[in-house]
Amino acid sequence: MTNMILRNPHLRQDFAASLVVFLVALPLCVGVAVASGVPAELGLVTGIVGGLVTGLMRGSSLQVSGPAAGMTVLVFEAVREFGLPALGVIVLATGALQILMGVLKLGRWFRAISISVVEGMLAGIGLVLIAGQLYSMADAKAPASGLAKIAGLPGTLIDALGQTDALASLALGAGTIAVLVFWKRMPKRVRTVPGPLAAVGLATVAALVFSLPVATVEVQGLLGSIQPPPLSSFGELANFGLISTVVAFTLIASAESLFSAAAVDRLHDGPRTEYDKELMAQGAGNAICGVLGALPMTAVIVRSAANVQAGARTKASRVLHGVWLLLFAALLPDVLAYIPIPALAGILVHSGAKLIPLRQIESLWREHRGESLILVVTAVSIVAISMFEGVLIGLALAVVKTAWEASHIRLEIIDKGAGPVQAYLSGNATFLRLPKILDSLEALPQDRPVELDLSGLHHLDHACRTALENWAGRHSAVGTEPVRVTAKPARPVARPEQARAA
C-alpha cells in the first residue's frame, strides 16, 4: 500500500482530497453508528475498513465506502430484534453473498432494478430516518414501527417545547440542520471546511460554551467496541427472520453501492466502474466488518462526490482517508465524548431529507405515472410494514407494470356487411389482456362466419390460446359457420374499413 501511494504521480491531489473526505466522513460515521444503536466507534471501524480494504480493491477507483444513512433503519431494527452480537453474523453473511454474486457476474444486473423501486426504497428509508432522528433531537425515545414514529411526532415535539432539557436538545439539532442548509451559501473560503464537520463543530462549541443539558456520545474506545460475533450467534442463521434480514442487507447495500458507482462515473473522466469487481470489493469489506462486529458498508455518494470534487485522481485518496480515520480513532477517541447527540441527529435528518426524491416524483407524475405510483407505494410500504417487505412489494409492482406494458395487443375487425367477418390479432397475447380480447370477439355477429388471423402475434400464452379455442368452439356451435383460424402470415389485401383495438 505504501509503495502504491509513494509512486503515485497524483499524490498531491490525492492527499488533499483524502483530507476533505476524512473531514466529511468523520461526523457521518459517528452519526450513523449512534443512530443505529451501536457504539460510535463501530462507525469509524466500518469507515476504516471501507478505506483500507475496499479502497485498495478494483472496481470503482474514486468511489468511497463506509457506513451509510440508507442502512441506518435496517441496522437499528436488526440490532433491536436479534441483538448486537448477531449484527456481525448478518454483515458477514451479507459480504459472503456479495462476493458470490460478484464471482457469478451478477453485479451488472443490479442496473436492471427499476429506478422507481430504488428511489422508493431510499424515500421510505429517508422518511423513517427523519422520524426516528427527530425523537433524538427532542431527547425522547422513538417508537418501534415506522407508522408509530410518524404518528407520535406531533405530540413529542409539543411536549419538548415545555421541557427545558428537551427544548435545548431540539434547538441544538435544529441549529445543526440550519447550518447544513445554509452552508452552501457561505463564502468559498469558508466552505473549504465540509458542512457536516462545521455543523457538528459549531454545535459542540455551543453545547460547551452555554453548558447545554444535552446528551453526548458515549465513548468505549476502539478496541473495547470491537466485538467479533461469538460462534453461538451463527446458529441464528437457521432463523428465517435473520435470513430475510441478510437478503435485505445484501439487496439494499449492493443496489446503493452500484447506483452510487454509476453516479460517480458521471462526475469524472477516469476509468469506468467494473461492476462485478466493485460488488466483490464491497463484499470483502462487509465480510471483514462482520468479523469485527461493525456496521455494514456501502458506497456513499456524498463522500464519493466530495472525493471527486476535491480533485482525487486515483484510489490512493480513499485509502488515505481510511488511514486518517484510523489515526483519529486510535489517538483522539475521547474527542467523541464532546459531540452532542442532537447534532448528529440533525445531520441524519438532513441526510434523510436528501433521500426523498421530491423532484423526481413530480417529474415522474407528469411523464410516467405508473413509475411514480411504484415509487410512492414502495416508500409507503417500507414505512407501514418493513424494509424487506416494502422492497418486495415495489419489485412485484414493477414486474406487473412491465408485464402489462409488454402485453400490447391489437384486434382489428373488418366487417363489410356481407361475407365472413375478418379479425386480425397482433402483438403479445397474454392473460393480462384476455378480458378485452374476449369482450371484442364475443361482440361479433353470431350468424356470420369469422376468419381469425393470428399471424401478427409475437407471443401467445397458454391462457390466451385456451380461451381462443373455447371461444371458437362456442361461436361455431351457435353460428351458422365455423370459425376459421389462420396462424401463418397473411396480409389483408386492403386496409381495414372498420377497426377497433382491444
N, C-alpha and C positions, 0 to 999 in steps of 0.2 A: 504493500500500500504506500509506504514512504517513497519508494522509487517511482511509483506512478505519479505521485504528486510533484516530486522534485524535478522530474523530467518533463513536466507539463509546460509547453510553451505559453500557455494562457494562465500561468499560476497567479499572476497579479489580479486578473479579473475574477478568477475562481475564488481566490482568497477573500476579496472584498464581498463577493456575492454570498459566500458561506457565512460571513458575519451577519449580513442582513437576514438571511434565512434563519439563523440561530435566534436572533432577536425576535423574529416573528413567531418561531416555533415554541420558544420557551413558555410564554404565558398560555398558549393554546394547549401544549402538552399537559401542563398542570391543571388547567381548567377542565379539560376533557376527563382527566382522571378523577378529579373531585366530583364532577357531575355524574360520573359512572359509579360512584360509591366505592372507590378503591383508593388506597394510599396515593398521594400526589406523586411520589417518586416513581410509581409504575408507569405513569405517563411519560416521564423522562426516559425510563428504560426502553419503552417502545420507540421513542424518538431516536435514541442512541442506536438501537438495532436497525431502524429504518435507514440511518445514515451509514453505519459501519458495515452492515451486511447487505441489505438490499441495494444500498448506494453503490457498492462495488460490482454488482452483478449486471449482466447485459439485459437490455430491454428498452427502456426509455432513458436516454442519457441525462436529461435535465429535470426529470420528474422527482419530486421529494416525497418521501413516505414517512408516516408517523401515525399517532392516534388521531382519529377524525371525529368531528362533531356528529357526522352522519351515523356513527356506530354507537353513540352515547346511550341512546334509549335502549337499544338491544342489549348492550353490555349491562346496563343497570338492571334490566329485567332478568337477565341470566344470573347475575350475582344474587339478586333477591330470591330467585326460585331455587337455584342449585348450590349457592354458596361460593365464596371466593376460591377455595381450592379447586372447584370444578371448572373455573374460568380457564385455567391453564390447559385442562384437557380439551375444552371446546376450541380454544385458539390453536392448539397443536393439531387437532383433527382438521380444523379449517385449513391450516397450512399444508397438511398432507394432501387434502383434496385439491387444493390449488396447484400443487406440484404435479399431481396425477393428471389434472386437466391440461396443464401446460405440456406435459410429455405426450398426451394424446392429441395435441394441437387443437384444443378446443377454445383457445384464447380468442381467436378471431370471431368465433360465433357469438361472443358476448355483444359484438357490434350489431347483431341481428335482433337483440331485445328491443321491443318497442320503446322509443324515446319517451312516449307518454307514460309508460309504466315506470320508467326510471325517474322521470320528473315527478310523477305522482308519489313514488316511494320517498323521494327526498322531501317533497312537500309535507307528507304525513309525518316524517321524522322531524322536520322543522317545527310543525305545529306542536307535537308532543314535547319537543325540546324546549320551546319557548314557554309553554305552560308550566313545565316542571321547574325551569330555572327562575321563573317569576316567584315561585314559592320560596326558593333560596334567597332571592333578593329581599323578600318580605320577612325573612327569618322564620319561616313556617315549614312544616312538614308536608310534602306533596302526597296526595292520594296515589294509589297504585295504578289505576286504569287511566287511559288517556281521556275518556269522557269525563271521569270524575275530576281529573285535573282541571279541565276546561270549565266544567260546571261550578267548581268550587272557587275559581279565581276571583270573581267579583266580591264575594264575602270576605275572602282572605285579604284582599287589598284594602277593603273598607276597614277591617279590623286593624290592619297595620297602621292606618292613619291615626288611631287613638292610642298607640303604644310607642313610647319614646325609642326603645331599642329597635323595634321593627321599622319605625319611621326613618331612623338613622341608616339602617341597613338598606332600605328601599331607596333612599335619596342617594346613597353612595353607588348603588347599582345603576340607577337612572343617570347619574353623572357620568359613569363609565360609558354607557351607551351613547350619551350626548357627545363625548369626546371622540368616539369611534365614528359617529355620523359626520361630525364637522371637521375631522382631522384632514380629510382630503382638500378642504378649502383653506388650510393653513399655508403660509409661505413655503416655497420649495425647500428652503434651507432647514426649516423646522421639520418638514416631512421626511428628512433623512432618518429620523427615528421612526420605526414602524408604529402604526396606530395602536395595535394591541398592547405593545410594550409601554407606549406612552400612557395609555388609558389605565393600565394596571399600576404603573409607577406613580401617576398622579393620585390615584385612589389610595395607594399605600401611604403616600406622604400625607394626604388629607386625614386618613384614619389616625396616623401617629400624632400629627400636629394638634388636632382637635380632640384627641383621646376618645374617638367614637366607639360606642359599645357594640362592636360588630364582631362576628366570628371570623377567625383567621385559619389558615391552612395548618393542619396537624402534621408535624414532621416526625418521621420514623428513622430516617437515614436510608441511604441507598441499599446497603446490604441487608438491613433489617426489613425492608419492604419486599425484597425478592423472596418468593415462596414457591419453589417448584412443586407441582401437584404431587401429592402422595400416591403411591401405587393403588391404594384403595379407591381413589377418585376415578380411576379408569373403568371401574365396574359400572359407573354411571352411563357408559356408552351403550349399555343394554336398555337404557331408558329412552322410550320413543320421544318424549318431550325434549330430552337433551339432543337427540339425533336431529330433530326438526330445527333446533336452535343452531346446530352446526351447519345445516343446509342453509339456513337464513344468513348466518355469518358469511358463509362462502359466497352465496349469490350476491349479497349486498357489497361485501368488500371487493370482490372481483369486478363487479359491474362499475362500482365507483372508481376503482383504480384504472380500468381500461377506458372508461369515458373521460376520465381526467387526462389520460395519456393522449387521447385524440384531441382534446382541447389544447394541451401544451404543445402538440405538434404544430398547431396553427399559430403559435406565438413565436416560433423561431424557424430558421432555415437550415438547421443542423440535421443529423441523421434522424430518420423516422423511427417510430416505435416498432419493435418486434414483439407483437402481442403475446405470442406463446411464451417467449423468454421472459417478458415482463410478468406474466402470470406465475411463472416458476420462481422469479425473484421475490414476488410478493409472498408466495407460499413458503419459501425458505425463511423469510423474515418472520412470518407468522409462526412457523414451527419453532423457531428459537424463542420468540416471545412466549409461546405456550410452555416451553420447558422452564422459562424463568418465571412463569405465573403472571406475566404482564398483560397489558391491553392488546387487542388485535390492532393491526396496522392496515392502512390503505394508502394509496397515493392521494395527496391532498392538493387541490387546485390552488388554494390560497398561497401555500408555501412554494408550490411549483411556479406559479406566476411571479411571485416575488423573486425567485431564483433567476428566472429568465430576464425579468426587468432590471435586475441588479447587474446584468452583464455576464452571467455564467456562460462558459463555453464548453465545459466537459463535466463528467461525473464527479470530478475532484471537489467541486463546490458542495455537493450534497454529502460527500464523505466527511469533509471538514466540518460541516455543520453538526454531524454526529459527534465529532471529536470535541467541539465546544460544549455540547450538551453533557458529554461525559465529564469533562473538567468541571463544569458548573455543579453537577450532581455530586462529584467527589469532594470538591473543595469548598463549595458555598451552600450546602444543603440547608443551613439554618436560616438563610435569607427567605426561604419559602414560608417560614412561620410568620413573617410580617405581612404576607399578602392577604387582603380581606376576601373572604368567600363571595360577598355580594359583587365585588369587582369581577371575579371570574364568571359568576352567573351572568353579569351584564355582557361580557364578551360572548358567551354562548347564546344569549338571547339575540344578539346582533348576528351571530353566525347562523342561528336557526332561521332568522328572517330572510337571510340571503338564500336559504334552501327552498323558499317558496317562490316558484316562478310566475309571479303575477302577470308580467308582460307576455310570457308565453301562453298563459291561459287565455288572455284577451285575444291574442293573435290566432290561436287555435280555434277559438269560438267563432271567429269571423270566417275562417277558411276551412277548418276541418272539425266540425262539431263532434263527430264521433271520437276523435282523438282527445278533445278536451273533456268529454264525458269519461273516458278511460282514466285520464289524469285525476279528475276530481274523485271518482269512485275509489281509485286506489288509495288516495290520500285519506278519504273519509273512513275507508275500511281499516286502514292502519290505526287511525285514532280510535275507532269504535271497537275493534276486535283485537288485533295484534299485528305485529310486523310481518310475520311469516304468512299468516292467512291473507293479509291485505295484499301482499305481493302476488300470491297465487291467484287471488280474485282479479287483480289487474292483468296478469298474464292470460287468464282464461278469457277475459273480455276482449283482449287484443286478438287472441286466436279466433274467437267468434266473429269479431268485426272483419278480420281478414278473410275468413271463410265466406262471409256474407257478400263482401265486395268482389271476391273472386268468382262467385257463382252467378255472374251476369248471364242472363238468358233472354232471348227474344223470340217471340212467337208471332209470325206473320200469317195472316189468314187472307186468302184470295177467294172471293165468292162472286162469281159473275152472274149469279141469279139462276143459272141453269148448269147442269152437269155437276161433276164432283167438286166438293169444297177442298181447296188445297191449303194445307197447313205446313209451314216451314219453321222448324226449331233450329236455333243456332246459339252457340255459346257453351256454357257449362251447366248441365242439368244436374243439380244436387237437391237433396231433400229440403234445403232451406228455401228453395223457390217452388217446391212442389205444389203448395196450395194455389198459387196464382196460375200455374200451368194447367192444373185440373179445372179450375174455375173457367178458364178460357175455352178449354176443349169441351167441357160439358155444356157450354152455351151454344155449341154448334148444332145446326139442324139435325134432328133425329131421322128425318125421312130422305136424306140425301147421302150419297156415298162420300167418303172422306179419304183423301190421299195425304198421309202424314209423312213428311220428308225429314229424316233425322241426319241427313248428310252434313249439315252445318254444325253439328255438335262436336266440341273438342273433348268433352267428358260426359259420360252418362253413368251415374252411380246406380247401385243395385236398387235402392228405394225408388228412384225415378223409373228405372226400367220395368220394375214390377208394377208400379202404378199405371204406366202407359199401356202395358199388356192388359191389365184389368179393365182399363177404360175402353180399349179397342174391343175386348170381348163383350162388354156391356153394350157398346154402341152397335156392334154387329148383331147382337141379339134383338135389339129394339128396332133398328133402322131396316130399310129395305135392301141396303147393300153393305157388304163388309168393309172394314177399314183396310186400306192398302198402305203398308209401311215401306218406305224407301230408306235404306241405310247407306247406299252407295252415293257418291257425289252426283248431284243432279241439279242443274241450274234452271230456274224458271226462264221461259222464253221472253216474257215481258215483265216490267216492273210491277209489283202488286198494285192492283187498283184500289184495294181496300185492305188495310193492315192495322193491326193493333198489337201492342207489346205487352208481354207478361212480365 
